[in-house]
Amino acid sequence: MALGFFSSAYEGSIEFDPLPTDWADRMARRIETGLLSPGSRRRANYVVRSKSSDAVAFSADDFLTSFNIGMNDVELRRADGNRIAYHGSFSRWAAYAAIQGLVVVGAILVIVLLWPGERAEVARYGVWGWPLLIILLAFFGLVWPRLLVVIHRHFAARALERIVREAVAA
């Protein structure tokens, strides 16, 4: 599956030498006891959605987990040989980032338009005041959340790979 540049999905594979036959059970146990740090589900409340001997699927179970971590939906499956292929998505995280950006932009716009003296402060920059403000608001409301998705995709994939390696090695 081809992933777009601004996609909130990631995929890859992890090589093991050898891949234990009970890797799916080990991974399910890690998810149930605490994905990020075993024994703690406080900021990482994940649930196993499905499990077989060759695959495990899990997802974030609440708002804080979806927003804090960003590994919203993940599927792990045995690939050829000693590899585990993964496909993950953080679409809820991306939606929250976009909503947060729009809320901040909206708040700034309301303040500039309604707070006494703020329109004059923008006008103080002359002919460039309002266009510059609109450009900045458009960037941080529309472009910045997409850039965050591009940046976060790498970190989410690396975190998942680290967690899977730890869980399978345990």
MODELLER restraints for C-alpha pairs under 7 A, 6 or more apart:
rsr = mdl.restraints
at = mdl.atoms
rsr.add(forms.Gaussian(group=physical.xy_distance, feature=features.Distance(at['CA:3:A'], at['CA:9:A']), mean=6.96, stdev=0.5))
rsr.add(forms.Gaussian(group=physical.xy_distance, feature=features.Distance(at['CA:5:A'], at['CA:150:A']), mean=6.93, stdev=0.5))
rsr.add(forms.Gaussian(group=physical.xy_distance, feature=features.Distance(at['CA:6:A'], at['CA:146:A']), mean=6.24, stdev=0.5))
rsr.add(forms.Gaussian(group=physical.xy_distance, feature=features.Distance(at['CA:6:A'], at['CA:149:A']), mean=6.56, stdev=0.5))
rsr.add(forms.Gaussian(group=physical.xy_distance, feature=features.Distance(at['CA:6:A'], at['CA:150:A']), mean=5.80, stdev=0.5))
rsr.add(forms.Gaussian(group=physical.xy_distance, feature=features.Distance(at['CA:8:A'], at['CA:89:A']), mean=5.74, stdev=0.5))
rsr.add(forms.Gaussian(group=physical.xy_distance, feature=features.Distance(at['CA:8:A'], at['CA:90:A']), mean=5.44, stdev=0.5))
rsr.add(forms.Gaussian(group=physical.xy_distance, feature=features.Distance(at['CA:8:A'], at['CA:91:A']), mean=5.47, stdev=0.5))
rsr.add(forms.Gaussian(group=physical.xy_distance, feature=features.Distance(at['CA:8:A'], at['CA:94:A']), mean=6.70, stdev=0.5))
rsr.add(forms.Gaussian(group=physical.xy_distance, feature=features.Distance(at['CA:8:A'], at['CA:149:A']), mean=6.01, stdev=0.5))
rsr.add(forms.Gaussian(group=physical.xy_distance, feature=features.Distance(at['CA:8:A'], at['CA:153:A']), mean=6.61, stdev=0.5))
rsr.add(forms.Gaussian(group=physical.xy_distance, feature=features.Distance(at['CA:9:A'], at['CA:88:A']), mean=5.54, stdev=0.5))
rsr.add(forms.Gaussian(group=physical.xy_distance, feature=features.Distance(at['CA:9:A'], at['CA:89:A']), mean=4.15, stdev=0.5))
rsr.add(forms.Gaussian(group=physical.xy_distance, feature=features.Distance(at['CA:9:A'], at['CA:90:A']), mean=6.31, stdev=0.5))
rsr.add(forms.Gaussian(group=physical.xy_distance, feature=features.Distance(at['CA:9:A'], at['CA:153:A']), mean=7.00, stdev=0.5))
rsr.add(forms.Gaussian(group=physical.xy_distance, feature=features.Distance(at['CA:10:A'], at['CA:87:A']), mean=5.84, stdev=0.5))
rsr.add(forms.Gaussian(group=physical.xy_distance, feature=features.Distance(at['CA:10:A'], at['CA:88:A']), mean=5.26, stdev=0.5))
rsr.add(forms.Gaussian(group=physical.xy_distance, feature=features.Distance(at['CA:10:A'], at['CA:89:A']), mean=6.29, stdev=0.5))
rsr.add(forms.Gaussian(group=physical.xy_distance, feature=features.Distance(at['CA:10:A'], at['CA:153:A']), mean=6.35, stdev=0.5))
rsr.add(forms.Gaussian(group=physical.xy_distance, feature=features.Distance(at['CA:10:A'], at['CA:157:A']), mean=6.52, stdev=0.5))
rsr.add(forms.Gaussian(group=physical.xy_distance, feature=features.Distance(at['CA:11:A'], at['CA:86:A']), mean=5.37, stdev=0.5))
rsr.add(forms.Gaussian(group=physical.xy_distance, feature=features.Distance(at['CA:11:A'], at['CA:87:A']), mean=4.31, stdev=0.5))
rsr.add(forms.Gaussian(group=physical.xy_distance, feature=features.Distance(at['CA:11:A'], at['CA:88:A']), mean=6.14, stdev=0.5))
rsr.add(forms.Gaussian(group=physical.xy_distance, feature=features.Distance(at['CA:12:A'], at['CA:85:A']), mean=5.80, stdev=0.5))
rsr.add(forms.Gaussian(group=physical.xy_distance, feature=features.Distance(at['CA:12:A'], at['CA:86:A']), mean=5.51, stdev=0.5))
rsr.add(forms.Gaussian(group=physical.xy_distance, feature=features.Distance(at['CA:12:A'], at['CA:87:A']), mean=6.82, stdev=0.5))
rsr.add(forms.Gaussian(group=physical.xy_distance, feature=features.Distance(at['CA:13:A'], at['CA:83:A']), mean=6.33, stdev=0.5))
rsr.add(forms.Gaussian(group=physical.xy_distance, feature=features.Distance(at['CA:13:A'], at['CA:84:A']), mean=5.42, stdev=0.5))
rsr.add(forms.Gaussian(group=physical.xy_distance, feature=features.Distance(at['CA:13:A'], at['CA:85:A']), mean=4.07, stdev=0.5))
rsr.add(forms.Gaussian(group=physical.xy_distance, feature=features.Distance(at['CA:13:A'], at['CA:86:A']), mean=5.80, stdev=0.5))
rsr.add(forms.Gaussian(group=physical.xy_distance, feature=features.Distance(at['CA:14:A'], at['CA:83:A']), mean=5.41, stdev=0.5))
rsr.add(forms.Gaussian(group=physical.xy_distance, feature=features.Distance(at['CA:14:A'], at['CA:84:A']), mean=5.23, stdev=0.5))
rsr.add(forms.Gaussian(group=physical.xy_distance, feature=features.Distance(at['CA:14:A'], at['CA:85:A']), mean=6.41, stdev=0.5))
rsr.add(forms.Gaussian(group=physical.xy_distance, feature=features.Distance(at['CA:14:A'], at['CA:161:A']), mean=6.86, stdev=0.5))
rsr.add(forms.Gaussian(group=physical.xy_distance, feature=features.Distance(at['CA:15:A'], at['CA:82:A']), mean=5.92, stdev=0.5))
rsr.add(forms.Gaussian(group=physical.xy_distance, feature=features.Distance(at['CA:15:A'], at['CA:83:A']), mean=4.48, stdev=0.5))
rsr.add(forms.Gaussian(group=physical.xy_distance, feature=features.Distance(at['CA:15:A'], at['CA:84:A']), mean=6.66, stdev=0.5))
rsr.add(forms.Gaussian(group=physical.xy_distance, feature=features.Distance(at['CA:16:A'], at['CA:82:A']), mean=5.29, stdev=0.5))
rsr.add(forms.Gaussian(group=physical.xy_distance, feature=features.Distance(at['CA:16:A'], at['CA:83:A']), mean=5.95, stdev=0.5))
rsr.add(forms.Gaussian(group=physical.xy_distance, feature=features.Distance(at['CA:17:A'], at['CA:82:A']), mean=6.33, stdev=0.5))
rsr.add(forms.Gaussian(group=physical.xy_distance, feature=features.Distance(at['CA:18:A'], at['CA:82:A']), mean=5.84, stdev=0.5))
rsr.add(forms.Gaussian(group=physical.xy_distance, feature=features.Distance(at['CA:19:A'], at['CA:82:A']), mean=4.99, stdev=0.5))
rsr.add(forms.Gaussian(group=physical.xy_distance, feature=features.Distance(at['CA:23:A'], at['CA:168:A']), mean=5.46, stdev=0.5))
rsr.add(forms.Gaussian(group=physical.xy_distance, feature=features.Distance(at['CA:24:A'], at['CA:53:A']), mean=5.87, stdev=0.5))
rsr.add(forms.Gaussian(group=physical.xy_distance, feature=features.Distance(at['CA:24:A'], at['CA:54:A']), mean=6.53, stdev=0.5))
rsr.add(forms.Gaussian(group=physical.xy_distance, feature=features.Distance(at['CA:24:A'], at['CA:55:A']), mean=6.22, stdev=0.5))
rsr.add(forms.Gaussian(group=physical.xy_distance, feature=features.Distance(at['CA:24:A'], at['CA:56:A']), mean=6.05, stdev=0.5))
rsr.add(forms.Gaussian(group=physical.xy_distance, feature=features.Distance(at['CA:26:A'], at['CA:167:A']), mean=5.97, stdev=0.5))
rsr.add(forms.Gaussian(group=physical.xy_distance, feature=features.Distance(at['CA:26:A'], at['CA:168:A']), mean=5.91, stdev=0.5))
rsr.add(forms.Gaussian(group=physical.xy_distance, feature=features.Distance(at['CA:27:A'], at['CA:164:A']), mean=6.85, stdev=0.5))
rsr.add(forms.Gaussian(group=physical.xy_distance, feature=features.Distance(at['CA:27:A'], at['CA:167:A']), mean=5.54, stdev=0.5))
rsr.add(forms.Gaussian(group=physical.xy_distance, feature=features.Distance(at['CA:27:A'], at['CA:168:A']), mean=6.45, stdev=0.5))
rsr.add(forms.Gaussian(group=physical.xy_distance, feature=features.Distance(at['CA:28:A'], at['CA:48:A']), mean=6.57, stdev=0.5))
rsr.add(forms.Gaussian(group=physical.xy_distance, feature=features.Distance(at['CA:30:A'], at['CA:38:A']), mean=6.56, stdev=0.5))
rsr.add(forms.Gaussian(group=physical.xy_distance, feature=features.Distance(at['CA:30:A'], at['CA:167:A']), mean=6.09, stdev=0.5))
rsr.add(forms.Gaussian(group=physical.xy_distance, feature=features.Distance(at['CA:31:A'], at['CA:46:A']), mean=6.23, stdev=0.5))
rsr.add(forms.Gaussian(group=physical.xy_distance, feature=features.Distance(at['CA:31:A'], at['CA:47:A']), mean=6.66, stdev=0.5))
rsr.add(forms.Gaussian(group=physical.xy_distance, feature=features.Distance(at['CA:31:A'], at['CA:48:A']), mean=6.87, stdev=0.5))
rsr.add(forms.Gaussian(group=physical.xy_distance, feature=features.Distance(at['CA:32:A'], at['CA:47:A']), mean=6.58, stdev=0.5))
rsr.add(forms.Gaussian(group=physical.xy_distance, feature=features.Distance(at['CA:33:A'], at['CA:39:A']), mean=5.26, stdev=0.5))
rsr.add(forms.Gaussian(group=physical.xy_distance, feature=features.Distance(at['CA:33:A'], at['CA:40:A']), mean=6.78, stdev=0.5))
rsr.add(forms.Gaussian(group=physical.xy_distance, feature=features.Distance(at['CA:33:A'], at['CA:41:A']), mean=6.93, stdev=0.5))
rsr.add(forms.Gaussian(group=physical.xy_distance, feature=features.Distance(at['CA:34:A'], at['CA:40:A']), mean=4.92, stdev=0.5))
rsr.add(forms.Gaussian(group=physical.xy_distance, feature=features.Distance(at['CA:34:A'], at['CA:41:A']), mean=4.77, stdev=0.5))
rsr.add(forms.Gaussian(group=physical.xy_distance, feature=features.Distance(at['CA:34:A'], at['CA:44:A']), mean=6.60, stdev=0.5))
rsr.add(forms.Gaussian(group=physical.xy_distance, feature=features.Distance(at['CA:35:A'], at['CA:44:A']), mean=6.25, stdev=0.5))
rsr.add(forms.Gaussian(group=physical.xy_distance, feature=features.Distance(at['CA:36:A'], at['CA:44:A']), mean=6.43, stdev=0.5))
rsr.add(forms.Gaussian(group=physical.xy_distance, feature=features.Distance(at['CA:43:A'], at['CA:64:A']), mean=6.76, stdev=0.5))
rsr.add(forms.Gaussian(group=physical.xy_distance, feature=features.Distance(at['CA:43:A'], at['CA:65:A']), mean=5.65, stdev=0.5))
rsr.add(forms.Gaussian(group=physical.xy_distance, feature=features.Distance(at['CA:44:A'], at['CA:65:A']), mean=5.20, stdev=0.5))
rsr.add(forms.Gaussian(group=physical.xy_distance, feature=features.Distance(at['CA:45:A'], at['CA:60:A']), mean=6.08, stdev=0.5))
rsr.add(forms.Gaussian(group=physical.xy_distance, feature=features.Distance(at['CA:45:A'], at['CA:61:A']), mean=5.75, stdev=0.5))
rsr.add(forms.Gaussian(group=physical.xy_distance, feature=features.Distance(at['CA:45:A'], at['CA:62:A']), mean=6.85, stdev=0.5))
rsr.add(forms.Gaussian(group=physical.xy_distance, feature=features.Distance(at['CA:45:A'], at['CA:65:A']), mean=5.85, stdev=0.5))
rsr.add(forms.Gaussian(group=physical.xy_distance, feature=features.Distance(at['CA:46:A'], at['CA:58:A']), mean=6.62, stdev=0.5))
rsr.add(forms.Gaussian(group=physical.xy_distance, feature=features.Distance(at['CA:46:A'], at['CA:59:A']), mean=5.49, stdev=0.5))
rsr.add(forms.Gaussian(group=physical.xy_distance, feature=features.Distance(at['CA:46:A'], at['CA:60:A']), mean=4.51, stdev=0.5))
rsr.add(forms.Gaussian(group=physical.xy_distance, feature=features.Distance(at['CA:46:A'], at['CA:61:A']), mean=5.34, stdev=0.5))
rsr.add(forms.Gaussian(group=physical.xy_distance, feature=features.Distance(at['CA:47:A'], at['CA:58:A']), mean=5.49, stdev=0.5))
rsr.add(forms.Gaussian(group=physical.xy_distance, feature=features.Distance(at['CA:47:A'], at['CA:59:A']), mean=5.72, stdev=0.5))
rsr.add(forms.Gaussian(group=physical.xy_distance, feature=features.Distance(at['CA:47:A'], at['CA:60:A']), mean=6.53, stdev=0.5))
rsr.add(forms.Gaussian(group=physical.xy_distance, feature=features.Distance(at['CA:47:A'], at['CA:61:A']), mean=6.22, stdev=0.5))
rsr.add(forms.Gaussian(group=physical.xy_distance, feature=features.Distance(at['CA:48:A'], at['CA:57:A']), mean=5.96, stdev=0.5))
rsr.add(forms.Gaussian(group=physical.xy_distance, feature=features.Distance(at['CA:48:A'], at['CA:58:A']), mean=4.28, stdev=0.5))
rsr.add(forms.Gaussian(group=physical.xy_distance, feature=features.Distance(at['CA:48:A'], at['CA:59:A']), mean=6.76, stdev=0.5))
rsr.add(forms.Gaussian(group=physical.xy_distance, feature=features.Distance(at['CA:49:A'], at['CA:57:A']), mean=5.39, stdev=0.5))
rsr.add(forms.Gaussian(group=physical.xy_distance, feature=features.Distance(at['CA:49:A'], at['CA:58:A']), mean=4.97, stdev=0.5))
rsr.add(forms.Gaussian(group=physical.xy_distance, feature=features.Distance(at['CA:49:A'], at['CA:59:A']), mean=6.89, stdev=0.5))
rsr.add(forms.Gaussian(group=physical.xy_distance, feature=features.Distance(at['CA:50:A'], at['CA:56:A']), mean=5.78, stdev=0.5))
rsr.add(forms.Gaussian(group=physical.xy_distance, feature=features.Distance(at['CA:50:A'], at['CA:57:A']), mean=5.18, stdev=0.5))
rsr.add(forms.Gaussian(group=physical.xy_distance, feature=features.Distance(at['CA:51:A'], at['CA:57:A']), mean=6.42, stdev=0.5))
rsr.add(forms.Gaussian(group=physical.xy_distance, feature=features.Distance(at['CA:54:A'], at['CA:77:A']), mean=5.58, stdev=0.5))
rsr.add(forms.Gaussian(group=physical.xy_distance, feature=features.Distance(at['CA:54:A'], at['CA:78:A']), mean=5.18, stdev=0.5))
rsr.add(forms.Gaussian(group=physical.xy_distance, feature=features.Distance(at['CA:55:A'], at['CA:76:A']), mean=5.45, stdev=0.5))
rsr.add(forms.Gaussian(group=physical.xy_distance, feature=features.Distance(at['CA:55:A'], at['CA:77:A']), mean=4.07, stdev=0.5))
rsr.add(forms.Gaussian(group=physical.xy_distance, feature=features.Distance(at['CA:55:A'], at['CA:78:A']), mean=6.27, stdev=0.5))
rsr.add(forms.Gaussian(group=physical.xy_distance, feature=features.Distance(at['CA:56:A'], at['CA:75:A']), mean=5.90, stdev=0.5))
rsr.add(forms.Gaussian(group=physical.xy_distance, feature=features.Distance(at['CA:56:A'], at['CA:76:A']), mean=5.19, stdev=0.5))
rsr.add(forms.Gaussian(group=physical.xy_distance, feature=features.Distance(at['CA:56:A'], at['CA:77:A']), mean=6.43, stdev=0.5))
rsr.add(forms.Gaussian(group=physical.xy_distance, feature=features.Distance(at['CA:57:A'], at['CA:74:A']), mean=5.65, stdev=0.5))
rsr.add(forms.Gaussian(group=physical.xy_distance, feature=features.Distance(at['CA:57:A'], at['CA:75:A']), mean=4.25, stdev=0.5))
rsr.add(forms.Gaussian(group=physical.xy_distance, feature=features.Distance(at['CA:57:A'], at['CA:76:A']), mean=6.14, stdev=0.5))
rsr.add(forms.Gaussian(group=physical.xy_distance, feature=features.Distance(at['CA:58:A'], at['CA:73:A']), mean=6.00, stdev=0.5))
rsr.add(forms.Gaussian(group=physical.xy_distance, feature=features.Distance(at['CA:58:A'], at['CA:74:A']), mean=5.46, stdev=0.5))
rsr.add(forms.Gaussian(group=physical.xy_distance, feature=features.Distance(at['CA:58:A'], at['CA:75:A']), mean=6.55, stdev=0.5))
rsr.add(forms.Gaussian(group=physical.xy_distance, feature=features.Distance(at['CA:59:A'], at['CA:72:A']), mean=5.21, stdev=0.5))
rsr.add(forms.Gaussian(group=physical.xy_distance, feature=features.Distance(at['CA:59:A'], at['CA:73:A']), mean=4.31, stdev=0.5))
rsr.add(forms.Gaussian(group=physical.xy_distance, feature=features.Distance(at['CA:59:A'], at['CA:74:A']), mean=6.14, stdev=0.5))
rsr.add(forms.Gaussian(group=physical.xy_distance, feature=features.Distance(at['CA:60:A'], at['CA:66:A']), mean=5.55, stdev=0.5))
rsr.add(forms.Gaussian(group=physical.xy_distance, feature=features.Distance(at['CA:60:A'], at['CA:72:A']), mean=4.96, stdev=0.5))
rsr.add(forms.Gaussian(group=physical.xy_distance, feature=features.Distance(at['CA:60:A'], at['CA:73:A']), mean=6.64, stdev=0.5))
rsr.add(forms.Gaussian(group=physical.xy_distance, feature=features.Distance(at['CA:66:A'], at['CA:72:A']), mean=5.47, stdev=0.5))
rsr.add(forms.Gaussian(group=physical.xy_distance, feature=features.Distance(at['CA:66:A'], at['CA:92:A']), mean=6.34, stdev=0.5))
rsr.add(forms.Gaussian(group=physical.xy_distance, feature=features.Distance(at['CA:66:A'], at['CA:93:A']), mean=5.77, stdev=0.5))
rsr.add(forms.Gaussian(group=physical.xy_distance, feature=features.Distance(at['CA:67:A'], at['CA:93:A']), mean=5.05, stdev=0.5))
rsr.add(forms.Gaussian(group=physical.xy_distance, feature=features.Distance(at['CA:67:A'], at['CA:96:A']), mean=6.84, stdev=0.5))
rsr.add(forms.Gaussian(group=physical.xy_distance, feature=features.Distance(at['CA:70:A'], at['CA:90:A']), mean=5.10, stdev=0.5))
rsr.add(forms.Gaussian(group=physical.xy_distance, feature=features.Distance(at['CA:70:A'], at['CA:93:A']), mean=5.23, stdev=0.5))
rsr.add(forms.Gaussian(group=physical.xy_distance, feature=features.Distance(at['CA:70:A'], at['CA:156:A']), mean=6.85, stdev=0.5))
rsr.add(forms.Gaussian(group=physical.xy_distance, feature=features.Distance(at['CA:71:A'], at['CA:88:A']), mean=6.75, stdev=0.5))
rsr.add(forms.Gaussian(group=physical.xy_distance, feature=features.Distance(at['CA:71:A'], at['CA:89:A']), mean=6.30, stdev=0.5))
rsr.add(forms.Gaussian(group=physical.xy_distance, feature=features.Distance(at['CA:71:A'], at['CA:90:A']), mean=5.29, stdev=0.5))
rsr.add(forms.Gaussian(group=physical.xy_distance, feature=features.Distance(at['CA:71:A'], at['CA:156:A']), mean=6.34, stdev=0.5))
rsr.add(forms.Gaussian(group=physical.xy_distance, feature=features.Distance(at['CA:72:A'], at['CA:89:A']), mean=5.82, stdev=0.5))
rsr.add(forms.Gaussian(group=physical.xy_distance, feature=features.Distance(at['CA:72:A'], at['CA:90:A']), mean=4.76, stdev=0.5))
rsr.add(forms.Gaussian(group=physical.xy_distance, feature=features.Distance(at['CA:72:A'], at['CA:92:A']), mean=6.65, stdev=0.5))
rsr.add(forms.Gaussian(group=physical.xy_distance, feature=features.Distance(at['CA:73:A'], at['CA:88:A']), mean=5.58, stdev=0.5))
rsr.add(forms.Gaussian(group=physical.xy_distance, feature=features.Distance(at['CA:73:A'], at['CA:89:A']), mean=5.19, stdev=0.5))
rsr.add(forms.Gaussian(group=physical.xy_distance, feature=features.Distance(at['CA:73:A'], at['CA:90:A']), mean=6.62, stdev=0.5))
rsr.add(forms.Gaussian(group=physical.xy_distance, feature=features.Distance(at['CA:74:A'], at['CA:87:A']), mean=5.77, stdev=0.5))
rsr.add(forms.Gaussian(group=physical.xy_distance, feature=features.Distance(at['CA:74:A'], at['CA:88:A']), mean=4.19, stdev=0.5))
rsr.add(forms.Gaussian(group=physical.xy_distance, feature=features.Distance(at['CA:74:A'], at['CA:89:A']), mean=6.39, stdev=0.5))
rsr.add(forms.Gaussian(group=physical.xy_distance, feature=features.Distance(at['CA:75:A'], at['CA:86:A']), mean=5.60, stdev=0.5))
rsr.add(forms.Gaussian(group=physical.xy_distance, feature=features.Distance(at['CA:75:A'], at['CA:87:A']), mean=5.30, stdev=0.5))
rsr.add(forms.Gaussian(group=physical.xy_distance, feature=features.Distance(at['CA:75:A'], at['CA:88:A']), mean=6.29, stdev=0.5))
rsr.add(forms.Gaussian(group=physical.xy_distance, feature=features.Distance(at['CA:76:A'], at['CA:84:A']), mean=6.43, stdev=0.5))
rsr.add(forms.Gaussian(group=physical.xy_distance, feature=features.Distance(at['CA:76:A'], at['CA:85:A']), mean=5.78, stdev=0.5))
rsr.add(forms.Gaussian(group=physical.xy_distance, feature=features.Distance(at['CA:76:A'], at['CA:86:A']), mean=4.50, stdev=0.5))
rsr.add(forms.Gaussian(group=physical.xy_distance, feature=features.Distance(at['CA:76:A'], at['CA:87:A']), mean=6.70, stdev=0.5))
rsr.add(forms.Gaussian(group=physical.xy_distance, feature=features.Distance(at['CA:77:A'], at['CA:84:A']), mean=5.53, stdev=0.5))
rsr.add(forms.Gaussian(group=physical.xy_distance, feature=features.Distance(at['CA:77:A'], at['CA:85:A']), mean=5.40, stdev=0.5))
rsr.add(forms.Gaussian(group=physical.xy_distance, feature=features.Distance(at['CA:77:A'], at['CA:86:A']), mean=6.45, stdev=0.5))
rsr.add(forms.Gaussian(group=physical.xy_distance, feature=features.Distance(at['CA:78:A'], at['CA:84:A']), mean=4.63, stdev=0.5))
rsr.add(forms.Gaussian(group=physical.xy_distance, feature=features.Distance(at['CA:78:A'], at['CA:85:A']), mean=6.18, stdev=0.5))
rsr.add(forms.Gaussian(group=physical.xy_distance, feature=features.Distance(at['CA:79:A'], at['CA:85:A']), mean=5.66, stdev=0.5))
rsr.add(forms.Gaussian(group=physical.xy_distance, feature=features.Distance(at['CA:94:A'], at['CA:149:A']), mean=6.21, stdev=0.5))
rsr.add(forms.Gaussian(group=physical.xy_distance, feature=features.Distance(at['CA:97:A'], at['CA:145:A']), mean=5.65, stdev=0.5))
rsr.add(forms.Gaussian(group=physical.xy_distance, feature=features.Distance(at['CA:98:A'], at['CA:145:A']), mean=5.23, stdev=0.5))
rsr.add(forms.Gaussian(group=physical.xy_distance, feature=features.Distance(at['CA:101:A'], at['CA:140:A']), mean=6.28, stdev=0.5))
rsr.add(forms.Gaussian(group=physical.xy_distance, feature=features.Distance(at['CA:101:A'], at['CA:141:A']), mean=4.72, stdev=0.5))
rsr.add(forms.Gaussian(group=physical.xy_distance, feature=features.Distance(at['CA:101:A'], at['CA:145:A']), mean=6.67, stdev=0.5))
rsr.add(forms.Gaussian(group=physical.xy_distance, feature=features.Distance(at['CA:102:A'], at['CA:141:A']), mean=4.91, stdev=0.5))
rsr.add(forms.Gaussian(group=physical.xy_distance, feature=features.Distance(at['CA:105:A'], at['CA:137:A']), mean=5.69, stdev=0.5))
rsr.add(forms.Gaussian(group=physical.xy_distance, feature=features.Distance(at['CA:105:A'], at['CA:141:A']), mean=5.84, stdev=0.5))
rsr.add(forms.Gaussian(group=physical.xy_distance, feature=features.Distance(at['CA:112:A'], at['CA:118:A']), mean=5.02, stdev=0.5))
rsr.add(forms.Gaussian(group=physical.xy_distance, feature=features.Distance(at['CA:112:A'], at['CA:119:A']), mean=5.83, stdev=0.5))
rsr.add(forms.Gaussian(group=physical.xy_distance, feature=features.Distance(at['CA:113:A'], at['CA:119:A']), mean=6.17, stdev=0.5))
rsr.add(forms.Gaussian(group=physical.xy_distance, feature=features.Distance(at['CA:122:A'], at['CA:129:A']), mean=5.10, stdev=0.5))
rsr.add(forms.Gaussian(group=physical.xy_distance, feature=features.Distance(at['CA:122:A'], at['CA:130:A']), mean=6.37, stdev=0.5))
rsr.add(forms.Gaussian(group=physical.xy_distance, feature=features.Distance(at['CA:123:A'], at['CA:129:A']), mean=5.45, stdev=0.5))
rsr.add(forms.Gaussian(group=physical.xy_distance, feature=features.Distance(at['CA:123:A'], at['CA:130:A']), mean=6.92, stdev=0.5))
